[in-house]
C-alpha cells in the first residue's frame, strides 16, 4: 500500500470515529451535561489517556515553534470550532448546522490557494461540488431558526478550516500521538476556562461515564491521531474532502444504535458523498493525478 492510500484510509478511519461523536454526545446529554461540560470531560480524559502512552514509548517532543502552533490549533481552532458547533445547535436545525459546518472543505481549498498557491483544478472543484450536494441531500436544509445559529455554524466552519490548514503545515513535524496530545491538551485548557465560569458537573451514572469515555477515546484520541497521521500524507485539501463522509457515518450509526429511520434521500446523498471519496481515491498515484489535473 502506498503512503498516499494509507493516508486516505487513516483520514477515513478518523471520519468514522468523528462520525460517532454525535451518538456518544446524545447519550451523554441524557445525564444532564451541557456542551461546555461535555467538551471539558472529552478533552481532559483524552489528554490523560495519551500522556502515559507518550511517556512509555519515549516519543520525541517537537520544537517549541511546532508545539506552539499545535497548541494554537487545539486551544483556538479546534476548541472554538467545537463550541461554535454545539452552541449553533441551540439556535438552528441540526441538519442546517451540519451543512454549514461542512462548508469547511470549500474554505480549506480557498485558504490553500491563497496561502500556499495550490491549484483550483476542475477535478477538485467537481469533487467539492459532489460532496456538498451529497451533504445537502443527506442532512437536508431547514432555513428556519435564529440568525445566530447560522452565524455560529459558519464560524465553526471557518475555525475548523483554519485548524486543518495549520495542521497541514505542522502535522509532519511531530509524531501523530504527540501532536494529538498537544492539540487535545490545549483544547482541554480552553474548555476548562469556559466551564470554570459555569461550574463543573461529574457524570453520575455508568451510562453517562461510558458515553463520555467513548467520546474521549474513540471520537477524540483515535479520531485526531488518525487524522493527523493521514493529513501529513495527503495534505489539507484532500483530507477535508474525504472527511465529508462523517455525517454519513453519523446517520448509519443513529439508525443502528438509536433506531432513527433512514430515508431514500439519505441513501442518494450517501451515494454522492461516496462518489466524491472515490474521486479522491483515484489520486492514489500522485504523478498520474498531477497529469490529470493539468489536463483539466
Secondary structure as GFF3:
##gff-version 3
##sequence-region A 1 296
A	DSSP	alpha_helix	3	19	.	.	.	ID=ss1
A	DSSP	alpha_helix	21	29	.	.	.	ID=ss2
A	DSSP	alpha_helix	35	57	.	.	.	ID=ss3
A	DSSP	alpha_helix	64	72	.	.	.	ID=ss4
A	DSSP	pi_helix	73	78	.	.	.	ID=ss5
A	DSSP	alpha_helix	79	88	.	.	.	ID=ss6
A	DSSP	alpha_helix	94	101	.	.	.	ID=ss7
A	DSSP	alpha_helix	104	116	.	.	.	ID=ss8
A	DSSP	alpha_helix	122	139	.	.	.	ID=ss9
A	DSSP	alpha_helix	147	170	.	.	.	ID=ss10
A	DSSP	three_ten_helix	171	173	.	.	.	ID=ss11
A	DSSP	alpha_helix	176	196	.	.	.	ID=ss12
A	DSSP	alpha_helix	206	216	.	.	.	ID=ss13
A	DSSP	pi_helix	217	222	.	.	.	ID=ss14
A	DSSP	alpha_helix	223	242	.	.	.	ID=ss15
A	DSSP	three_ten_helix	243	245	.	.	.	ID=ss16
A	DSSP	alpha_helix	246	257	.	.	.	ID=ss17
A	DSSP	alpha_helix	264	281	.	.	.	ID=ss18
A	DSSP	three_ten_helix	282	284	.	.	.	ID=ss19
A	DSSP	alpha_helix	286	295	.	.	.	ID=ss20
###
